[in-house]
Amino acid sequence: MSVAFRRESDEEHMEPRFELPLPPGPNLVTARGLALTLAALDGVNAEVRDEADPVKLAELKRTQRYWQTRAATAELAPVPSGDAVAFGCRVTLDLNGARRVIDIVGDDEAEPSAGRLAFSAPLARAVIGAEVGEVLDLGERLEAIEIIAIEAVPAEG
């Protein structure tokens, strides 16, 4: 039969749906980050159970696979000592004359507008390893960063 007469499926013209991208590197999490991951997985599992629409169900299952992978690969980081900036630290710093507080957290917990930066973010990478009182010269873009205080990120957020 000629291809001109064959019926095309409805799916032939749909955009391909790829898996949600996973951040590269280890899946380090704080206690809060682990709780958020497990809550997200529980929430999407409930939505999958209740969804009847096949299109929405396919999208939910895609999200479910993401959170299943993130929960399975989560590495709970030890609470930092506070001697030097590390994953799981709340850092008070002076950035170009402005005081700023950032939490260095995992990729899924990051929320820059709330001061939670992923450990892979440029500012977080720049300050990891620094100690209180240390001044970091970051070149032309920024004058300097001075580390004012270091403590562990509170578990409740």
PABA-742440 format. One line per 5 residues: number of its first residue (from 0); for each residue y negated, x negated, z negated of N, C-alpha, C. Coordinates in Angstrom, 2 decimals. Atoms other than C-alpha are relative to their C-alpha. Example, Ala and Ser with C-alpha at 12.3 -4.5 7.8 and 13.67 -1.06 7.14 Angstrom:
0) 1.19 -0.89 0.00 4.50 -12.30 -7.80 -1.20 -0.90 0.00 | 1.19 0.82 0.06 1.06 -13.67 -7.14 -1.09 0.77 -0.73;
END
This chain:
0) 1.18 -0.85 0.00 0.00 0.00 0.00 -1.24 -0.89 0.00 | 1.25 0.74 -0.09 -3.45 -1.24 0.82 -0.73 0.06 -1.34 | 0.75 0.02 1.26 -5.57 -2.28 -2.13 -1.16 0.97 0.03 | 1.10 -0.96 -0.10 -8.22 0.09 -0.84 0.38 1.35 -0.57 | -0.45 -1.31 0.49 -6.09 3.02 -1.97 0.58 -0.03 -1.40;
5) -0.57 0.02 1.35 -4.91 1.84 -5.34 -1.06 0.41 -1.00 | 0.92 -0.46 1.04 -6.45 3.38 -8.44 -0.29 -1.15 -0.95 | 0.39 1.03 0.95 -8.39 0.92 -10.56 0.02 0.58 -1.40 | 0.00 -0.49 1.39 -7.98 1.19 -14.29 -1.44 0.00 -0.53 | 1.33 -0.06 0.61 -10.94 2.02 -16.46 -0.40 -1.34 -0.62;
10) 0.28 1.27 0.68 -10.63 -1.38 -18.14 -0.37 -1.13 0.95 | 0.27 1.07 -0.95 -11.01 -3.42 -14.96 -1.47 -0.38 0.07 | 1.43 0.26 -0.16 -14.78 -3.11 -14.99 -0.69 -0.25 -1.33 | 0.58 0.24 1.32 -15.28 -3.67 -18.70 -0.23 -1.50 -0.21 | 0.25 1.39 0.37 -16.79 -6.86 -20.04 1.16 -0.49 -0.87;
15) -1.06 0.51 0.89 -14.16 -9.10 -21.64 -0.51 -0.10 -1.43 | 0.36 0.07 1.42 -14.18 -8.96 -25.44 0.68 -1.23 -0.59 | -0.53 1.22 0.60 -13.76 -12.38 -26.96 0.01 0.16 -1.51 | -0.02 0.00 1.46 -12.94 -13.04 -30.59 -1.36 -0.44 -0.53 | 1.24 0.44 0.63 -15.88 -13.47 -32.94 0.11 -1.50 -0.26;
20) -0.09 1.45 0.16 -16.72 -17.18 -33.04 0.05 -0.41 -1.47 | -0.12 0.56 1.34 -15.69 -19.11 -36.13 -0.86 -1.25 -0.09 | 0.80 1.22 0.16 -18.09 -21.74 -37.46 0.92 -1.23 -0.01 | -0.83 1.21 0.00 -16.78 -25.28 -36.89 0.08 -0.62 -1.40 | -0.14 0.73 1.26 -15.53 -27.38 -39.77 0.71 0.82 -1.06;
25) -0.71 -0.68 1.08 -14.07 -26.41 -43.12 -0.71 1.29 -0.41 | 0.55 -1.27 0.45 -14.57 -22.93 -44.54 -0.23 -0.09 -1.51 | 0.33 0.14 1.42 -16.11 -23.99 -47.86 -0.72 1.26 -0.48 | 0.65 -1.17 0.58 -17.14 -21.11 -50.13 -0.30 -0.24 -1.46 | 0.27 -0.05 1.43 -18.77 -20.64 -53.49 0.79 1.19 -0.56;
30) -0.68 -1.16 0.59 -17.31 -18.10 -55.94 -0.60 1.29 0.56 | 0.67 -1.17 -0.57 -19.91 -15.61 -54.69 0.41 0.19 1.46 | -0.38 -0.07 -1.41 -19.05 -16.42 -51.07 1.42 0.52 0.18 | -1.37 -0.48 -0.07 -15.35 -15.84 -51.69 0.05 1.50 -0.29 | 0.05 -1.43 0.34 -16.10 -12.48 -53.32 -0.58 0.81 1.16;
35) 0.59 -0.69 -1.15 -18.31 -11.49 -50.35 0.99 0.10 1.16 | -0.99 0.01 -1.07 -15.58 -12.47 -47.87 1.08 1.03 -0.26 | -1.06 -0.96 0.34 -12.92 -10.46 -49.70 -0.52 1.44 0.05 | 0.59 -1.34 -0.06 -15.27 -7.47 -50.00 -0.19 0.44 1.46 | 0.16 -0.32 -1.42 -16.04 -7.62 -46.26 1.35 0.36 0.62;
40) -1.34 -0.28 -0.51 -12.31 -7.72 -45.49 0.49 1.35 -0.51 | -0.40 -1.30 0.54 -11.61 -4.77 -47.81 -0.74 1.13 0.71 | 0.79 -1.03 -0.66 -14.43 -2.80 -46.20 0.46 0.27 1.42 | -0.43 -0.20 -1.39 -13.29 -3.38 -42.63 1.43 0.55 0.04 | -1.35 -0.56 0.06 -9.66 -2.65 -43.60 -0.05 1.51 -0.20;
45) 0.16 -1.43 0.24 -10.77 0.76 -44.90 -0.50 0.70 1.26 | 0.53 -0.60 -1.23 -12.74 1.43 -41.71 1.09 0.10 1.07 | -1.08 0.00 -0.98 -9.73 0.49 -39.55 0.97 1.15 -0.29 | -0.92 -1.08 0.38 -7.50 2.92 -41.50 -0.55 1.38 0.38 | 0.61 -1.31 -0.20 -9.98 5.78 -41.00 -0.48 0.27 1.43;
50) 0.57 -0.16 -1.34 -11.02 5.20 -37.36 1.01 0.58 0.98 | -0.87 -0.64 -0.99 -9.54 7.45 -34.65 -0.41 -0.36 1.43 | 0.49 0.33 -1.34 -11.71 6.44 -31.67 0.54 -1.36 0.43 | -0.63 1.27 -0.42 -9.77 3.74 -29.72 -1.00 -1.11 0.30 | 1.01 1.03 -0.33 -12.93 1.94 -28.55 -0.57 -0.59 -1.29;
55) 0.52 0.48 1.28 -14.39 1.73 -32.06 1.08 -0.74 -0.78 | -1.11 0.65 0.70 -10.96 0.84 -33.46 0.22 -1.42 0.51 | -0.18 1.34 -0.58 -10.65 -2.11 -31.06 -1.08 -0.95 -0.53 | 1.10 0.83 0.51 -14.06 -3.41 -32.20 0.21 -0.31 -1.48 | -0.26 0.21 1.43 -13.15 -2.93 -35.86 1.14 -0.99 -0.21;
60) -1.13 0.93 0.14 -9.85 -4.77 -35.39 -0.43 -1.43 0.32 | 0.56 1.31 -0.32 -11.77 -7.65 -33.83 -0.72 -0.57 -1.23 | 0.70 0.41 1.22 -14.00 -7.80 -36.92 1.01 -0.27 -1.12 | -1.05 0.18 1.01 -10.91 -7.44 -39.13 0.68 -1.36 0.16 | -0.64 1.31 -0.24 -9.29 -10.50 -37.49 -0.91 -1.14 -0.46;
65) 0.96 1.02 0.45 -12.46 -12.51 -38.16 0.09 -0.16 -1.51 | 0.01 0.08 1.46 -12.50 -11.64 -41.89 1.36 -0.40 -0.56 | -1.31 0.46 0.43 -8.73 -12.13 -42.21 0.10 -1.51 0.11 | -0.01 1.45 -0.20 -9.12 -15.62 -40.81 -0.88 -0.69 -1.03 | 0.92 0.61 0.97 -12.11 -16.39 -43.04 0.57 0.04 -1.41;
70) -0.61 -0.10 1.33 -10.26 -15.15 -46.15 1.17 -0.97 -0.13 | -1.18 0.86 0.04 -7.11 -17.11 -45.26 -0.37 -1.49 -0.04 | 0.38 1.41 -0.09 -9.01 -20.36 -44.62 -1.05 -0.41 -1.04 | 1.05 0.29 1.00 -11.52 -20.11 -47.50 0.46 -1.09 -0.96 | -0.25 1.09 0.95 -11.69 -23.27 -49.62 -1.06 0.10 -1.09;
75) 0.93 -0.13 1.12 -13.28 -22.57 -53.00 -0.41 -1.39 -0.46 | 0.51 1.33 0.37 -15.47 -25.59 -53.67 -0.15 -0.08 -1.52 | 0.20 0.15 1.44 -15.57 -26.98 -57.20 -1.48 0.14 -0.35 | 1.39 -0.10 0.47 -18.70 -26.31 -59.24 -0.57 -1.41 -0.05 | 0.58 1.35 -0.03 -21.00 -29.29 -58.63 -0.51 -0.42 -1.38;
80) 0.44 0.55 1.29 -21.98 -31.57 -61.51 -1.51 0.11 -0.19 | 1.45 -0.06 0.10 -25.69 -31.39 -60.71 -0.65 -1.37 -0.01 | 0.55 1.36 -0.04 -26.08 -35.18 -60.61 -0.69 -0.27 1.34 | 0.55 0.19 -1.34 -26.73 -35.10 -56.87 0.18 1.31 0.75 | -0.08 -1.22 -0.80 -27.28 -32.36 -54.30 1.35 0.01 0.72;
85) -1.30 -0.16 -0.63 -23.93 -31.05 -53.05 0.18 1.47 0.35 | -0.35 -1.38 -0.31 -22.30 -27.90 -51.74 0.06 0.78 -1.31 | -0.01 -0.83 1.20 -22.80 -25.10 -54.27 -1.15 -0.27 -0.95 | 1.16 0.31 0.85 -26.09 -26.45 -55.63 -1.18 0.90 0.32 | 1.33 -0.60 -0.16 -29.38 -24.66 -56.18 -0.96 -1.16 -0.17;
90) 0.89 1.15 -0.03 -32.05 -27.19 -55.32 -1.45 0.47 0.01 | 1.44 -0.23 -0.02 -35.71 -26.99 -56.23 -0.61 -1.25 0.62 | 0.58 1.16 -0.69 -37.69 -29.19 -53.89 -1.44 0.27 0.38 | 1.37 -0.04 -0.48 -41.18 -29.96 -52.78 0.06 -0.38 1.47 | -0.08 0.20 -1.44 -41.34 -29.58 -49.01 -1.40 0.06 0.58;
95) 1.36 0.10 -0.53 -44.64 -30.78 -47.55 -1.02 0.66 -0.92 | 0.96 -0.52 0.97 -46.48 -29.80 -50.73 0.28 1.41 -0.49 | -0.35 -1.36 0.43 -44.83 -26.38 -51.13 1.33 -0.04 -0.75 | -1.24 -0.05 0.77 -42.22 -25.75 -53.81 0.91 1.05 0.61 | -0.99 -0.89 -0.61 -39.05 -24.16 -52.47 1.32 -0.15 -0.73;
100) -1.32 0.02 0.62 -35.68 -23.23 -53.97 1.01 0.44 1.04 | -1.05 -0.34 -0.96 -32.59 -23.27 -51.76 1.37 -0.11 -0.69 | -1.39 0.09 0.42 -28.92 -22.63 -52.44 0.78 -0.52 1.20 | -0.83 0.54 -1.08 -26.45 -24.66 -50.39 1.37 0.65 -0.11 | -1.17 -0.87 0.05 -23.60 -22.31 -49.55 0.81 -0.09 1.30;
105) -0.84 -0.05 -1.19 -20.90 -21.55 -46.97 -0.65 0.76 1.14 | 0.57 -0.60 -1.20 -21.52 -20.30 -43.45 -0.14 1.52 -0.10 | 0.04 -1.47 0.05 -20.70 -16.63 -44.12 -0.92 0.51 -1.10 | 0.87 -0.39 1.11 -22.79 -16.55 -47.31 -1.47 -0.29 0.30 | 1.37 0.43 -0.31 -25.87 -18.09 -45.70 -0.90 1.18 0.35;
110) 1.04 -1.00 -0.27 -29.01 -15.97 -45.61 -1.33 -0.73 -0.19 | 1.20 0.83 0.13 -32.02 -18.20 -44.89 -1.21 0.72 -0.59 | 1.16 -0.73 0.52 -34.59 -15.49 -45.67 0.07 0.17 -1.51 | -0.18 -0.10 1.45 -33.15 -15.32 -49.21 0.16 -1.38 -0.64 | -0.10 1.36 0.54 -33.08 -19.12 -49.60 1.42 -0.53 -0.09;
115) -1.39 0.48 -0.01 -29.31 -19.46 -49.04 0.27 -0.62 1.36 | -0.21 0.74 -1.25 -28.68 -22.15 -46.43 1.44 -0.47 0.09 | -1.33 0.53 -0.24 -25.34 -23.05 -44.90 -0.03 -1.51 -0.17 | -0.07 1.46 0.21 -24.21 -26.56 -45.79 -0.14 -0.75 1.31 | 0.13 0.64 -1.31 -24.30 -27.27 -42.05 -1.42 0.07 0.56;
120) 1.39 -0.11 -0.47 -28.02 -26.37 -41.71 -0.70 -1.35 -0.12 | 0.67 1.31 0.02 -30.32 -29.32 -40.96 -0.66 -0.35 -1.34 | 0.65 0.31 1.28 -32.33 -29.04 -44.21 1.05 -0.29 -1.08 | -1.07 0.22 0.98 -29.14 -28.76 -46.30 0.63 -1.37 0.22 | -0.61 1.32 -0.29 -27.60 -31.78 -44.55 -0.94 -1.13 -0.40;
125) 0.97 1.05 0.33 -30.83 -33.74 -45.13 -0.05 -0.29 -1.49 | 0.15 0.22 1.44 -30.81 -33.22 -48.91 1.32 -0.27 -0.72 | -1.29 0.25 0.66 -27.06 -33.46 -49.65 0.11 -1.49 -0.33 | -0.13 1.38 0.49 -26.47 -36.58 -51.71 -1.22 -0.51 -0.74 | 1.23 0.44 0.67 -30.05 -36.84 -52.99 0.05 0.35 -1.48;
130) 0.05 -0.20 1.45 -30.83 -37.01 -56.71 -1.41 0.43 -0.41 | 1.30 -0.44 0.52 -33.65 -35.60 -58.85 -0.98 -1.16 0.02 | 1.05 1.01 -0.08 -36.88 -37.50 -58.26 0.00 -0.76 1.32 | -0.08 0.71 -1.28 -35.75 -38.85 -54.90 -0.93 0.66 1.02 | 0.87 -0.48 -1.06 -38.21 -38.54 -52.02 0.64 -0.40 1.33;
135) -0.65 0.23 -1.29 -36.69 -38.18 -48.55 -1.03 0.05 1.10 | 0.90 0.03 -1.15 -38.66 -39.18 -45.49 0.78 0.51 1.20 | -0.72 -0.59 -1.13 -37.63 -36.98 -42.58 -0.70 -0.23 1.33 | 0.62 0.35 -1.26 -39.82 -38.52 -39.94 -1.22 0.83 0.32 | 1.24 -0.62 -0.48 -42.54 -36.93 -37.85 -0.12 1.49 -0.30;
140) 0.06 -1.46 0.15 -41.60 -33.24 -38.23 -0.44 0.41 -1.40 | 0.33 -0.33 1.38 -41.90 -33.19 -42.01 -0.51 -1.25 -0.69 | 0.51 1.17 0.71 -43.88 -35.45 -44.30 1.06 -0.57 -0.93 | -0.99 0.48 0.95 -41.37 -35.68 -47.14 0.56 1.17 -0.79 | -0.62 -0.97 0.90 -39.01 -33.76 -49.38 0.24 -0.73 -1.31;
145) -0.28 0.56 1.32 -38.98 -34.47 -53.11 0.92 0.97 -0.73 | -0.95 -0.81 0.75 -36.02 -33.22 -55.14 -0.54 0.15 -1.42 | 0.57 -0.29 1.31 -37.39 -31.55 -58.29 1.11 0.29 -1.02 | -1.07 -0.38 0.93 -34.25 -30.04 -59.87 1.26 0.36 0.78 | -1.31 -0.33 -0.59 -30.52 -29.55 -59.15 0.81 0.72 -1.06;
150) -0.91 -0.71 0.89 -28.20 -27.00 -60.73 1.05 0.70 0.85 | -1.03 -0.74 -0.72 -25.07 -25.05 -59.76 -0.54 1.38 0.39 | 0.36 -1.35 -0.44 -25.56 -21.85 -57.76 0.66 0.99 -0.96 | -0.61 -1.00 0.86 -25.03 -18.91 -60.12 1.05 0.82 0.75 | -1.10 -0.73 -0.63 -21.78 -17.04 -59.39 -0.42 1.40 0.44;
155) 0.38 -1.37 -0.36 -23.50 -13.65 -59.29 -1.05 0.05 1.09 | 0.89 -0.01 -1.15 -25.95 -14.69 -56.61 -1.39 -0.34 -0.32;
END
